[in-house]
Amino acid sequence: MLDKIKIIEEVKWINKILDHTSGKLAVIEWTKEDLCGDKLYQI
């Protein structure tokens, strides 16, 4: 049940981002490592 709640909250958050960015976004797999700079080009 907790996983279902987490999923619902994630969908709400993604929808807020979609509204804010006019639908221009990319969803990437989560990683512990901070993805910035040149690391972004590797994904």
Backbone hydrogen bonds in HBPLUS format (Angstrom, degrees):
<---DONOR---> <-ACCEPTOR-->    atom                        ^
c    i                          cat <-CA-CA->   ^        H-A-AA   ^      H-
h    n   atom  resd res      DA  || num        DHA   H-A  angle D-A-AA Bond
n    s   type  num  typ     dist DA aas  dist angle  dist       angle   num
A0005-ILE N   A0001-MET O   3.15 MM   4  6.50 152.9  2.23 148.6 155.5     1
A0006-LYS N   A0002-LEU O   2.97 MM   4  6.27 157.4  2.02 149.8 156.1     2
A0007-ILE N   A0003-ASP O   2.93 MM   4  6.17 156.2  1.99 149.1 155.3     3
A0008-ILE N   A0004-LYS O   3.02 MM   4  6.25 160.7  2.06 147.2 152.1     4
A0009-GLU N   A0005-ILE O   3.01 MM   4  6.26 160.1  2.05 150.7 155.7     5
A0010-GLU N   A0006-LYS O   2.91 MM   4  6.14 152.2  1.99 146.7 154.8     6
A0011-VAL N   A0007-ILE O   2.96 MM   4  6.22 160.0  2.00 154.2 158.8     7
A0012-LYS N   A0008-ILE O   3.09 MM   4  6.37 155.1  2.15 145.2 151.9     8
A0013-TRP N   A0009-GLU O   3.02 MM   4  6.28 158.4  2.07 147.5 152.8     9
A0014-ILE N   A0010-GLU O   2.87 MM   4  6.13 164.4  1.89 156.3 160.4    10
A0015-ASN N   A0011-VAL O   2.94 MM   4  6.10 157.1  1.99 148.2 154.4    11
A0016-LYS N   A0012-LYS O   3.04 MM   4  6.34 147.6  2.14 144.5 153.1    12
A0017-ILE N   A0013-TRP O   3.04 MM   4  6.38 156.6  2.10 150.5 156.6    13
A0018-LEU N   A0014-ILE O   2.87 MM   4  6.15 158.2  1.92 150.5 156.9    14
A0019-ASP N   A0015-ASN O   3.01 MM   4  6.23 156.5  2.07 145.2 150.6    15
A0020-HIS N   A0016-LYS O   3.00 MM   4  6.23 157.7  2.05 146.6 152.8    16
A0021-THR N   A0017-ILE O   2.89 MM   4  6.03 149.5  1.98 154.9 162.4    17
A0023-GLY N   A0018-LEU O   2.93 MM   5  4.56 146.3  2.05 136.8 141.4    18
A0024-LYS N   A0021-THR O   3.12 MM   3  5.42 162.1  2.15 111.4 117.0    19
A0039-LYS N   A0036-CYS O   3.29 MM   3  5.56 141.5  2.45 137.2 129.5    20
A0040-LEU N   A0037-GLY O   3.15 MM   3  5.89 152.2  2.23 118.0 124.3    21
A0041-TYR N   A0038-ASP O   3.05 MM   3  5.45 137.7  2.24 106.9 117.7    22
A0042-GLN N   A0039-LYS O   3.14 MM   3  5.28 146.8  2.26 101.2 110.8    23
A0043-ILE N   A0040-LEU O   3.45 MM   3  5.74 160.5  2.49 104.8 110.0    24
